[in-house]
Amino acid sequence: MSLPLKVRRLGRQPYEATWEAMSQFTNNRGPDTPDELWLLEHDPVFTLGQAGKSEHVLAPGDIPVIHVDRGGQVTYHGPGQIVAYPMVDLRRAGVGVRELVHKIEQAIIDTLGHWNIGADRLEGAPGVYVAGAKVAALGLRVRRGCSFHGLAFNVNMDLEPYHRINPCGYKGLEVTQVLDLGGPSSLSDVEDALVEEFCRQFDFVAEAAPPILPELPARVAV
């Protein structure tokens, strides 16, 4: 039976407030809390994951660098990029961490297929690539069997800040975006396709939720 997925389209949000909200959501959710997918853009920011090395931040300039608790190395978020945070109860969805990553990557690959853009994976380098150039990055964390953090999908953005870092810890890694690959410039068009393909991968039924960061009451220890 398909499970509901609350989809929140949050517009442009500051990174740290969103990070705090998804962390609290994950801490406070219970076994019956519906899974959610948050779609948004961030103000310009570099984030450095738990495995991140500062040497991969070359010249951040006026863009802040934030150390975060997700997996992975350094990446960039900015306007024109879809950031998607899937808050999924892995046990209820019947997936492990490896399959979660694979399904998210496949949803992105199939989304690009809507515009006949051929994309694939690279062994040992999570994310989605087109002709060797990275179009989407993944960085997840699982706490109490539930995922948070997520993916960054370049659509129609200024790619210059990627020259200030070694993207995902790879020197000289090329980065691309949907618009440059012949796809649409509209983030909403790509979001619609991404939600469709994400739900297909996990057998979810999307339900529109209010465009606000949710607050769950704190769990009571028993």
Secondary structure, 3 states (H helix, E strand, C coil): CCEEEEEEEEEEECHHHHHHHHHHHHHHCCCCCCEEEEEEEECCEEEECCCCCHHHECCCCCCCEEECCCCCCEEEECCCEEEEEEECEHHHHCCCHHHHHHHHHHHHHHHHHCCCCCCEEECCEEEEEECCEEEEEEEEEEECCEEEEEEEEECCCCCHHHHHECHHHCCCCCECCCHHHCCCCCHHHHHHHHHHHHHHHHCEEEEECCCCCCCCCCCCCC
